[in-house]
């Protein structure tokens, strides 16, 4: 018998999901049958099922594995209570931009045996709520109910398109027991037709404008956060900083390396407060949620600000804005490469050639050396043998994982002096 549940697992496998982190309940009989059937008939291709004692554990494991592997993963939980038990792990996945498909059952929608899967337990009444998907909807890129098995693969792939399109994040599907137990005709989709939305780069005139502004600036600054999720970004930002000898790069995300700590343009990690923001005459905000905290630090009034982001309006945030002369929904890597091309030819290139490059590079190297010396001093133990988090993080540098946002999280990250992508995976929301 081929049920909607079996089609669900076929759909996620065909879409590239390799692991399901599950905490099952009375809404999953047909899901369990599909798991057994799939493991018997296609063990080498069926997603690995990992049973988790806690829903939050399941979500956290999927979060970490999705970020590390670069592929979406799946979480399966039990009706409304299992959805609620995902807790702050959903917040972490949403802010951390982790592509995760969450599926939960819904209390049966019939109670007199009208359909296979009709209510059979006391809790089926207690767990019946008006809108289950609303529990997670505001943290997800997409939330929907599966209402029939005949298009379940389309629903799964639509959800995964949202999960894997920028900005990536969790998605939520739910379905009643009757729907998931329904027998349907086997079918398949052409996965080549269900890819994520691809972003382009900057308009040609915008790349030229940003390049000229950087070339003319005395204290240009690039503030970034998530751009390092693309592991080609560190190389691109290195080339950008090599081209503009006065440029500095400030990391405000701390989750993915954007520029090697060995580069003299590196300013380390700060969460919205750094002198470089107030001193800069040109600022490029690149794929960043909180470039600065205006009550504590903000650009000077005459600074030129350009905002480039996959989600420049932050559509899940009721209050957000960056006051910039231009903002663009664009891919970070494509944008940086366009700006680089403009800096290597045309007006911007002429401007750079006329500058005192040797003097500017020397000043930046000296500032970088001073920065590293300051980080080193913060790691020294006290004369009486006591030590702080800076010393501990330097000693444990190879194994350090900054868990959340304590007051010194930025300092812990600076002690790592990251030189390679994938060195750190910080939780998204700090919970």
C-alpha positions, -999 to +999 in steps of 0.1 A: +000+000+000+013+034-010+002+061+014+007+098+016+032+092+044+053+070+021+051+097-005+063+123+021+095+103+027+100+098-010+097+135-015+122+145+012+147+119+000+144+130-036+149+166-025+182+157-009+173+153+028+195+126+044+184+127+081+152+129+100+153+138+137+121+126+152+100+125+184+069+105+174+034+102+188-002+090+182-004+111+150+023+090+133+012+054+128+014+057+090+047+076+092+062+047+113+049+022+087+064+043+059+097+044+078+098+006+082+088+001+046+114+025+033+142+010+054+133-025+041+129-016+005+155+011+000+178+011+031+207+027+012+186+056+000+161+062+028+168+091+052+184+081+084+159+082+113+173+095+146+149+093+176+154+122+200+142+122+236+133+159+233+119+180+205+143+208+212+172+183+209+158+172+176+156+207+162+190+216+175+206+185+159+189+193+126+200+229+129+237+220+134+237+193+107+219+215+082+244+243+086+274+219+086+263+199+056+248+228+036+217+207+029+182+209+044+172+184+071+139+172+086+123+172+120+092+153+128+072+160+160+039+153+176+009+176+170+006+209+189+025+199+221+055+186+201+055+217+180+055+239+212+083+217+227+107+227+198+110+259+219+139+283+214+156+259+190+132+272+163+143+308+171+179+297+168+173+281+134+153+311+121+179+337+131+207+313+122+192+308+087+192+270+089+172+252+062+150+227+082+117+211+073+095+206+104+065+182+101+039+176+127+007+157+127-027+172+135-054+157+157-077+135+135-104+155+118-130+128+121-143+110+152-168+084+141-146+062+120-156+079+087-120+076+074-089+056+081-071+074+110-102+087+128-099+096+164-092+067+187-077+082+219-087+107+246-059+131+238-071+136+202-097+160+216-073+178+240-047+184+212-072+198+187-065+235+184-078+262+159-046+269+140-016+247+148+007+261+122+004+296+139+025+283+168+057+284+146+045+305+117+062+337+127+096+320+129+093+302+096+098+311+060+067+292+052+040+273+072+011+253+057-013+224+063-012+194+040-048+189+031-046+160+007-021+133-001-024+136-039-002+167-040+020+160-009+052+160-029+044+194-044+037+207-008+070+193+005+090+208-024+073+241-021+082+243+015+118+233+007+120+260-019+113+285+009+138+268+033+166+269+008+160+302-009+178+332+007+174+340+035+173+304+044+154+291+074+129+266+089+096+258+073+066+240+089+041+215+075+014+198+093-012+172+083-040+152+099-038+115+105-065+108+079-045+127+053-012+110+060-028+075+061-047+079+028-038+056+000-027+074-032-013+065-066+025+065-067+040+094-086+072+114-089+084+149-096+112+162-117+135+176-090+153+198-115+121+219-116+120+226-079+152+244-070+155+275-048+151+311-060+185+324-072+195+360-065+213+382-089+239+409-083+238+447-082+225+469-110+255+479-131+253+516-121+251+506-084+283+486-086+301+515-101+287+540-075+298+518-046+332+512-061+338+550-067+327+557-031+351+531-017+380+543-039+376+579-027+370+572+010+395+578+036+380+555+062+358+530+043+342+502+063+324+470+053+301+456+080+290+420+075+274+390+093+260+362+073+280+366+040+306+340+051+279+313+049+291+312+013+327+299+017+338+319-014+332+351+004+364+352+025+384+351-007+363+378-024+365+401+007+403+395+008+406+407-028+383+437-020+404+446+010+436+442-011+422+465-037+412+492-013+441+497+011+420+518+036+391+493+039+383+476+072+360+447+077+338+443+108+320+411+116+287+415+135+275+379+131+302+357+145+287+326+130+307+322+098+341+335+090+339+364+065+376+375+065+407+358+079+420+373+111+454+374+095+444+401+070+452+437+081+416+448+073+402+425+099+385+443+129+372+412+147+337+406+159+315+433+175+278+432+182+267+466+169+292+487+188+326+497+175+346+529+169+350+521+133+313+526+126+313+562+140+346+570+122+338+557+087+330+580+058+317+552+036+300+521+049+289+490+030+265+468+050+267+433+035+242+406+045+239+417+081+210+418+106+223+444+131+251+465+117+250+489+146+229+498+177+219+535+172+215+542+209+251+532+215+269+536+181+259+550+147+275+564+115+285+600+114+259+623+097+279+627+065+288+590+060+276+574+028+259+541+035+251+513+010+230+484+021+233+450+002+214+420+016+194+390+006+166+405+028+173+442+032+139+450+047+141+421+072+105+410+065+102+390+098+112+419+119+084+444+127+110+472+135+141+474+114+157+500+091+192+510+080+193+546+068+212+543+036+213+561+003+208+529-016+196+494-007+197+463-028+183+428-026+213+409-040+237+380-036+267+390-015+293+372-035+280+384-069+279+420-055+314+419-042+327+405-074+309+433-094+324+460-071+358+444-075+355+445-113+347+482-111+377+488-088+400+472-114+388+492-143+373+526-150+370+557-128+374+538-095+407+522-107+421+556-117+412+570-083+429+542-065+461+545-085+464+582-076+464+574-038+493+569-015+488+531-014+521+524+005+513+548+033+477+535+036+488+499+037+514+507+064+488+525+085+464+496+083+491+470+091+500+491+122+464+493+133+460+456+128+491+448+148+478+470+176+444+451+175+461+417+178+483+429+206+451+441+225+435+407+219+467+390+232+467+411+264+431+402+271+442+365+271+469+369+297+463+355+332+464+378+362+495+380+383+478+359+411+471+331+387+434+339+381+422+342+345+392+353+325+374+340+295+400+355+272+427+332+286+405+302+287+394+307+250+430+310+239+440+278+257+410+259+243+411+276+209+409+244+189+377+232+207+360+265+215+323+268+205+308+302+216+274+289+229+254+322+230+258+359+235+274+365+269+289+399+274+322+388+262+311+366+232+328+389+207+360+387+227+358+349+227+354+349+189+383+373+185+406+350+205+400+323+179+415+345+152+398+325+126+416+318+094+394+292+077+358+289+069+336+264+089+358+269+121+328+281+142+291+275+141+274+298+166+238+294+175+216+318+157+196+335+185+217+329+216+194+305+234 
